[in-house]
Amino acid sequence: MNAENLGNTASTQHNDITGADRIRTDVAHNARVWNYWLGGKDNYPVDRAVAEQVVEMFPGIGEVARADRAFLGRAVAHLVEDKGIRQLLDIGTGLPTGANTHEVAQRIAPDARIVYVDNDPIVLTHASALLTSSPEGTTTYIDADARDTERILRAAAETLDFERPVAVMLLGILNFIPDTAEARSIVRTLMDAVPSGSYLVLTHPTLDADVGGADNQPAMDFWNANATPPITGRTRAELLSFMEDLELLPPGIESCARWRSPEAPPVPQVPQLGAVARKP
Ligand SMILES: C[S@@+](CC[C@H](N)C(=O)[O-])C[C@H]1O[C@@H](n2cnc3c(N)ncnc32)[C@H](O)[C@@H]1O
Protein backbone atom coordinates (compact mmCIF):
# COMPACT_ATOMS: atom_id res chain seq x y z
CA MET A 1 0.00 0.00 0.00
CA ASN A 2 1.47 3.36 -0.88
CA ALA A 3 0.47 6.99 -0.63
CA GLU A 4 -1.19 7.08 -4.04
CA ASN A 5 -3.33 4.05 -3.33
CA LEU A 6 -5.54 4.15 -0.24
CA GLY A 7 -7.25 0.88 0.52
CA ASN A 8 -10.19 -0.05 2.74
CA THR A 9 -7.74 -1.90 4.90
CA ALA A 10 -5.49 1.15 5.25
CA SER A 11 -6.22 3.25 8.30
CA THR A 12 -3.37 5.74 8.14
CA GLN A 13 -3.75 9.01 6.31
CA HIS A 14 -1.05 11.61 6.43
CA ASN A 15 -1.58 15.34 5.86
CA ASP A 16 0.28 15.32 2.57
CA ILE A 17 -2.13 12.73 1.17
CA THR A 18 -5.44 14.01 2.57
CA GLY A 19 -5.71 16.66 -0.14
CA ALA A 20 -6.92 19.34 2.31
CA ASP A 21 -3.94 21.60 1.67
CA ARG A 22 -4.50 21.38 -2.10
CA ILE A 23 -8.14 22.54 -2.00
CA ARG A 24 -8.72 25.89 -3.75
CA THR A 25 -11.77 27.85 -2.63
CA ASP A 26 -11.24 30.78 -5.01
CA VAL A 27 -12.30 28.95 -8.15
CA ALA A 28 -15.23 26.61 -8.82
CA HIS A 29 -14.28 22.94 -9.17
CA ASN A 30 -16.26 20.38 -11.10
CA ALA A 31 -16.47 17.72 -8.38
CA ARG A 32 -17.94 20.25 -5.91
CA VAL A 33 -20.33 21.86 -8.40
CA TRP A 34 -21.55 18.40 -9.48
CA ASN A 35 -22.11 17.66 -5.78
CA TYR A 36 -24.19 20.89 -5.50
CA TRP A 37 -26.35 19.95 -8.49
CA LEU A 38 -26.92 16.54 -6.88
CA GLY A 39 -28.14 18.25 -3.70
CA GLY A 40 -24.92 17.69 -1.70
CA LYS A 41 -23.28 19.97 0.88
CA ASP A 42 -19.60 19.47 0.00
CA ASN A 43 -19.15 22.71 -1.89
CA TYR A 44 -18.04 26.32 -1.36
CA PRO A 45 -19.65 29.72 -2.14
CA VAL A 46 -17.60 30.00 -5.33
CA ASP A 47 -18.99 26.64 -6.49
CA ARG A 48 -22.57 27.53 -5.63
CA ALA A 49 -22.34 30.87 -7.48
CA VAL A 50 -21.14 29.20 -10.69
CA ALA A 51 -23.59 26.31 -10.26
CA GLU A 52 -26.54 28.70 -9.94
CA GLN A 53 -25.43 30.73 -12.95
CA VAL A 54 -25.24 27.56 -15.05
CA VAL A 55 -28.74 26.59 -13.83
CA GLU A 56 -30.00 29.93 -15.14
CA MET A 57 -28.45 29.26 -18.54
CA PHE A 58 -29.32 25.55 -18.60
CA PRO A 59 -32.17 24.76 -16.18
CA GLY A 60 -31.96 21.02 -16.90
CA ILE A 61 -28.44 20.57 -15.48
CA GLY A 62 -29.67 19.11 -12.16
CA GLU A 63 -31.66 16.53 -14.10
CA VAL A 64 -28.50 15.68 -16.11
CA ALA A 65 -26.57 15.01 -12.89
CA ARG A 66 -29.35 12.85 -11.42
CA ALA A 67 -29.83 10.94 -14.69
CA ASP A 68 -26.08 10.30 -14.88
CA ARG A 69 -26.02 8.83 -11.35
CA ALA A 70 -29.09 6.73 -12.08
CA PHE A 71 -27.38 5.45 -15.25
CA LEU A 72 -24.34 4.56 -13.12
CA GLY A 73 -26.55 2.48 -10.85
CA ARG A 74 -28.25 0.65 -13.73
CA ALA A 75 -25.03 0.04 -15.66
CA VAL A 76 -23.13 -1.30 -12.63
CA ALA A 77 -26.05 -3.49 -11.57
CA HIS A 78 -26.40 -4.85 -15.12
CA LEU A 79 -22.71 -5.69 -15.40
CA VAL A 80 -22.45 -7.29 -11.97
CA GLU A 81 -25.79 -9.10 -11.95
CA ASP A 82 -26.17 -10.13 -15.58
CA LYS A 83 -22.60 -10.17 -16.93
CA GLY A 84 -20.71 -11.53 -13.93
CA ILE A 85 -18.37 -8.55 -13.53
CA ARG A 86 -16.59 -8.51 -10.16
CA GLN A 87 -13.92 -5.83 -10.76
CA LEU A 88 -14.58 -2.15 -11.47
CA LEU A 89 -12.17 0.71 -12.16
CA ASP A 90 -14.16 3.95 -11.66
CA ILE A 91 -12.13 6.91 -13.00
CA GLY A 92 -13.54 10.39 -12.26
CA THR A 93 -15.38 9.09 -9.23
CA GLY A 94 -16.75 12.36 -7.90
CA LEU A 95 -17.72 13.03 -4.29
CA PRO A 96 -19.51 10.21 -2.46
CA THR A 97 -23.29 10.16 -2.99
CA GLY A 98 -26.10 7.87 -1.87
CA ALA A 99 -25.26 5.01 -4.22
CA ASN A 100 -21.57 4.78 -4.97
CA THR A 101 -20.18 2.21 -7.37
CA HIS A 102 -18.98 -0.19 -4.66
CA GLU A 103 -22.32 -0.02 -2.85
CA VAL A 104 -24.29 -0.88 -5.99
CA ALA A 105 -21.85 -3.65 -6.96
CA GLN A 106 -21.37 -5.20 -3.52
CA ARG A 107 -25.11 -5.23 -2.80
CA ILE A 108 -25.27 -7.80 -5.61
CA ALA A 109 -21.81 -9.37 -5.25
CA PRO A 110 -20.21 -8.70 -1.85
CA ASP A 111 -16.85 -9.95 -3.16
CA ALA A 112 -16.65 -7.23 -5.85
CA ARG A 113 -13.39 -5.27 -5.98
CA ILE A 114 -13.53 -1.56 -6.81
CA VAL A 115 -10.79 0.95 -7.51
CA TYR A 116 -11.75 4.62 -7.48
CA VAL A 117 -9.64 7.31 -9.19
CA ASP A 118 -10.03 11.10 -9.11
CA ASN A 119 -7.63 14.04 -9.21
CA ASP A 120 -9.67 16.52 -7.18
CA PRO A 121 -8.30 17.04 -3.65
CA ILE A 122 -11.80 17.35 -2.18
CA VAL A 123 -12.67 13.88 -3.43
CA LEU A 124 -9.50 12.62 -1.76
CA THR A 125 -10.55 14.22 1.56
CA HIS A 126 -13.83 12.27 1.35
CA ALA A 127 -12.22 9.02 0.21
CA SER A 128 -12.92 7.33 3.54
CA ALA A 129 -16.65 7.33 2.63
CA LEU A 130 -15.71 5.43 -0.52
CA LEU A 131 -13.62 2.89 1.35
CA THR A 132 -16.46 1.20 3.19
CA SER A 133 -16.13 -2.13 1.44
CA SER A 134 -18.00 -5.26 2.40
CA PRO A 135 -15.63 -7.61 4.26
CA GLU A 136 -15.61 -10.03 1.31
CA GLY A 137 -14.63 -7.37 -1.24
CA THR A 138 -12.23 -4.44 -1.49
CA THR A 139 -12.34 -0.76 -2.35
CA THR A 140 -9.28 1.39 -2.91
CA TYR A 141 -8.77 4.98 -3.93
CA ILE A 142 -6.07 6.38 -6.21
CA ASP A 143 -5.38 10.12 -6.26
CA ALA A 144 -4.38 10.51 -9.94
CA ASP A 145 -5.08 12.33 -13.17
CA ALA A 146 -6.92 10.32 -15.82
CA ARG A 147 -4.14 11.23 -18.26
CA ASP A 148 -1.66 9.29 -16.14
CA THR A 149 -2.93 5.92 -17.30
CA GLU A 150 0.37 4.18 -16.60
CA ARG A 151 0.28 5.16 -12.95
CA ILE A 152 -3.43 4.32 -12.63
CA LEU A 153 -2.94 0.87 -14.10
CA ARG A 154 0.11 0.20 -11.94
CA ALA A 155 -1.65 1.25 -8.73
CA ALA A 156 -4.93 -0.47 -9.67
CA ALA A 157 -3.05 -3.74 -10.19
CA GLU A 158 -2.54 -3.86 -6.41
CA THR A 159 -6.30 -4.45 -6.11
CA LEU A 160 -7.52 -5.75 -9.47
CA ASP A 161 -6.48 -8.89 -11.33
CA PHE A 162 -5.92 -7.74 -14.91
CA GLU A 163 -6.14 -11.34 -16.11
CA ARG A 164 -9.88 -11.23 -15.29
CA PRO A 165 -12.56 -8.94 -16.77
CA VAL A 166 -12.78 -5.37 -15.48
CA ALA A 167 -15.46 -2.73 -16.02
CA VAL A 168 -13.64 0.50 -16.87
CA MET A 169 -15.93 3.39 -15.89
CA LEU A 170 -15.42 6.88 -17.35
CA LEU A 171 -18.58 8.74 -16.35
CA GLY A 172 -18.65 12.48 -16.96
CA ILE A 173 -14.86 12.71 -17.15
CA LEU A 174 -13.69 12.50 -20.78
CA ASN A 175 -15.47 15.83 -21.28
CA PHE A 176 -12.63 17.29 -19.18
CA ILE A 177 -10.04 16.02 -21.67
CA PRO A 178 -10.58 18.63 -24.40
CA ASP A 179 -8.38 17.00 -27.03
CA THR A 180 -10.39 14.21 -28.66
CA ALA A 181 -7.29 12.29 -29.78
CA GLU A 182 -5.99 12.36 -26.20
CA ALA A 183 -9.35 11.21 -24.81
CA ARG A 184 -9.43 8.38 -27.37
CA SER A 185 -5.88 7.39 -26.45
CA ILE A 186 -6.80 7.23 -22.72
CA VAL A 187 -9.70 4.90 -23.52
CA ARG A 188 -7.51 2.76 -25.77
CA THR A 189 -4.70 2.42 -23.21
CA LEU A 190 -7.15 1.43 -20.48
CA MET A 191 -9.03 -1.05 -22.66
CA ASP A 192 -5.76 -2.53 -23.98
CA ALA A 193 -4.84 -3.34 -20.37
CA VAL A 194 -7.97 -5.40 -19.65
CA PRO A 195 -8.84 -8.83 -21.06
CA SER A 196 -11.60 -9.97 -23.39
CA GLY A 197 -14.96 -9.89 -21.61
CA SER A 198 -14.18 -6.52 -20.00
CA TYR A 199 -16.48 -3.52 -20.41
CA LEU A 200 -16.25 0.22 -20.99
CA VAL A 201 -18.93 2.37 -19.34
CA LEU A 202 -19.21 5.97 -20.56
CA THR A 203 -21.29 9.07 -20.01
CA HIS A 204 -20.53 12.34 -21.76
CA PRO A 205 -22.30 15.69 -22.26
CA THR A 206 -23.30 16.47 -25.82
CA LEU A 207 -24.50 19.37 -27.92
CA ASP A 208 -26.44 16.92 -30.13
CA ALA A 209 -29.86 18.42 -30.85
CA ASP A 210 -31.82 15.17 -30.75
CA VAL A 211 -31.20 14.80 -27.02
CA GLY A 212 -31.70 18.50 -26.23
CA GLY A 213 -28.10 19.74 -26.25
CA ALA A 214 -28.30 22.27 -29.08
CA ASP A 215 -28.51 25.38 -26.88
CA ASN A 216 -25.90 24.46 -24.28
CA GLN A 217 -22.73 25.95 -25.77
CA PRO A 218 -23.17 29.29 -23.90
CA ALA A 219 -23.39 27.44 -20.56
CA MET A 220 -20.22 25.51 -21.44
CA ASP A 221 -18.49 28.74 -22.47
CA PHE A 222 -19.52 30.32 -19.15
CA TRP A 223 -18.13 27.28 -17.31
CA ASN A 224 -14.84 27.52 -19.18
CA ALA A 225 -14.47 31.20 -18.31
CA ASN A 226 -15.30 30.74 -14.62
CA ALA A 227 -14.54 27.22 -13.42
CA THR A 228 -12.18 24.32 -13.70
CA PRO A 229 -11.38 22.02 -15.45
CA PRO A 230 -12.52 23.21 -18.90
CA ILE A 231 -15.36 21.21 -20.43
CA THR A 232 -16.19 20.11 -23.96
CA GLY A 233 -19.25 18.41 -25.44
CA ARG A 234 -18.95 15.57 -27.94
CA THR A 235 -21.20 14.08 -30.59
CA ARG A 236 -22.47 10.50 -30.73
CA ALA A 237 -20.08 9.92 -33.64
CA GLU A 238 -17.10 11.06 -31.56
CA LEU A 239 -18.11 8.78 -28.70
CA LEU A 240 -18.55 5.93 -31.14
CA SER A 241 -14.95 6.50 -32.23
CA PHE A 242 -13.86 5.77 -28.62
CA MET A 243 -15.50 2.34 -28.91
CA GLU A 244 -14.42 1.26 -32.37
CA ASP A 245 -13.01 -2.11 -31.34
CA LEU A 246 -15.73 -2.80 -28.79
CA GLU A 247 -19.25 -4.25 -29.01
CA LEU A 248 -21.92 -1.78 -27.93
CA LEU A 249 -24.53 -3.32 -25.66
CA PRO A 250 -28.18 -2.54 -26.49
CA PRO A 251 -29.60 0.07 -26.68
CA GLY A 252 -26.32 1.61 -27.95
CA ILE A 253 -25.37 5.24 -27.31
CA GLU A 254 -28.47 6.87 -25.81
CA SER A 255 -29.38 9.77 -23.62
CA CYS A 256 -28.26 8.27 -20.30
CA ALA A 257 -31.77 8.89 -18.93
CA ARG A 258 -33.15 6.37 -21.42
CA TRP A 259 -30.42 3.72 -21.29
CA ARG A 260 -32.17 0.60 -19.93
CA SER A 261 -34.59 2.88 -18.09
CA PRO A 262 -37.26 1.01 -16.12
CA GLU A 263 -39.67 3.92 -16.65
CA ALA A 264 -42.41 3.70 -19.22
CA PRO A 265 -41.48 5.47 -22.46
CA PRO A 266 -41.16 8.17 -23.52
CA VAL A 267 -38.57 8.94 -20.81
CA PRO A 268 -37.53 12.63 -21.01
CA GLN A 269 -34.05 12.89 -22.55
CA VAL A 270 -31.08 14.73 -21.07
CA PRO A 271 -28.12 15.92 -23.19
CA GLN A 272 -25.74 13.46 -21.53
CA LEU A 273 -25.03 10.38 -23.63
CA GLY A 274 -24.45 7.01 -22.00
CA ALA A 275 -23.15 3.71 -23.35
CA VAL A 276 -21.73 0.36 -22.26
CA ALA A 277 -19.53 -1.68 -24.60
CA ARG A 278 -17.84 -5.08 -24.31
CA LYS A 279 -14.28 -5.91 -25.30
CA PRO A 280 -14.55 -8.96 -27.60
C1 LIG B 1 -18.97 15.30 -13.51
S1 LIG B 1 -18.09 14.52 -12.22
C2 LIG B 1 -18.68 12.86 -12.44
C3 LIG B 1 -18.62 12.05 -11.19
C4 LIG B 1 -19.13 10.62 -11.35
N1 LIG B 1 -18.32 9.86 -12.28
C5 LIG B 1 -20.56 10.64 -11.83
O1 LIG B 1 -20.81 10.23 -12.97
O2 LIG B 1 -21.43 11.08 -11.07
C6 LIG B 1 -16.42 14.39 -12.91
C7 LIG B 1 -15.35 13.92 -11.93
O3 LIG B 1 -14.15 13.73 -12.71
C8 LIG B 1 -13.06 14.28 -11.99
N2 LIG B 1 -12.03 14.66 -12.96
C9 LIG B 1 -12.09 15.65 -13.90
N3 LIG B 1 -10.97 15.68 -14.64
C10 LIG B 1 -10.19 14.68 -14.16
C11 LIG B 1 -8.91 14.19 -14.53
N4 LIG B 1 -8.20 14.74 -15.53
N5 LIG B 1 -8.39 13.15 -13.83
C12 LIG B 1 -9.09 12.57 -12.81
N6 LIG B 1 -10.32 12.99 -12.42
C13 LIG B 1 -10.86 14.02 -13.09
C14 LIG B 1 -13.63 15.46 -11.25
O4 LIG B 1 -12.82 15.80 -10.13
C15 LIG B 1 -15.01 14.94 -10.86
O5 LIG B 1 -14.97 14.30 -9.61
PDBQT file of the ligand as one rigid body, heavy atoms in Angstrom, charges set to zero:
ROOT
HETATM    1  C1  LIG A 301     -18.966  15.299 -13.514  1.00  0.00    +0.000 C 
HETATM    2  S1  LIG A 301     -18.089  14.518 -12.216  1.00  0.00    +0.000 S 
HETATM    3  C2  LIG A 301     -18.682  12.865 -12.440  1.00  0.00    +0.000 C 
HETATM    4  C3  LIG A 301     -18.616  12.053 -11.195  1.00  0.00    +0.000 C 
HETATM    5  C4  LIG A 301     -19.135  10.617 -11.355  1.00  0.00    +0.000 C 
HETATM    6  N1  LIG A 301     -18.320   9.860 -12.281  1.00  0.00    +0.000 N 
HETATM    7  C5  LIG A 301     -20.562  10.640 -11.828  1.00  0.00    +0.000 C 
HETATM    8  O1  LIG A 301     -20.809  10.232 -12.967  1.00  0.00    +0.000 OA
HETATM    9  O2  LIG A 301     -21.426  11.076 -11.071  1.00  0.00    +0.000 OA
HETATM   10  C6  LIG A 301     -16.422  14.392 -12.911  1.00  0.00    +0.000 C 
HETATM   11  C7  LIG A 301     -15.353  13.924 -11.934  1.00  0.00    +0.000 C 
HETATM   12  O3  LIG A 301     -14.155  13.734 -12.706  1.00  0.00    +0.000 OA
HETATM   13  C8  LIG A 301     -13.057  14.276 -11.991  1.00  0.00    +0.000 C 
HETATM   14  N2  LIG A 301     -12.034  14.664 -12.965  1.00  0.00    +0.000 N 
HETATM   15  C9  LIG A 301     -12.089  15.653 -13.904  1.00  0.00    +0.000 A 
HETATM   16  N3  LIG A 301     -10.972  15.677 -14.638  1.00  0.00    +0.000 NA
HETATM   17  C10 LIG A 301     -10.188  14.678 -14.161  1.00  0.00    +0.000 A 
HETATM   18  C11 LIG A 301      -8.906  14.186 -14.526  1.00  0.00    +0.000 A 
HETATM   19  N4  LIG A 301      -8.199  14.742 -15.535  1.00  0.00    +0.000 N 
HETATM   20  N5  LIG A 301      -8.394  13.147 -13.832  1.00  0.00    +0.000 NA
HETATM   21  C12 LIG A 301      -9.089  12.574 -12.810  1.00  0.00    +0.000 A 
HETATM   22  N6  LIG A 301     -10.320  12.994 -12.422  1.00  0.00    +0.000 NA
HETATM   23  C13 LIG A 301     -10.862  14.023 -13.095  1.00  0.00    +0.000 A 
HETATM   24  C14 LIG A 301     -13.629  15.465 -11.249  1.00  0.00    +0.000 C 
HETATM   25  O4  LIG A 301     -12.823  15.803 -10.129  1.00  0.00    +0.000 OA
HETATM   26  C15 LIG A 301     -15.007  14.937 -10.856  1.00  0.00    +0.000 C 
HETATM   27  O5  LIG A 301     -14.968  14.302  -9.612  1.00  0.00    +0.000 OA
ENDROOT
TORSDOF 0
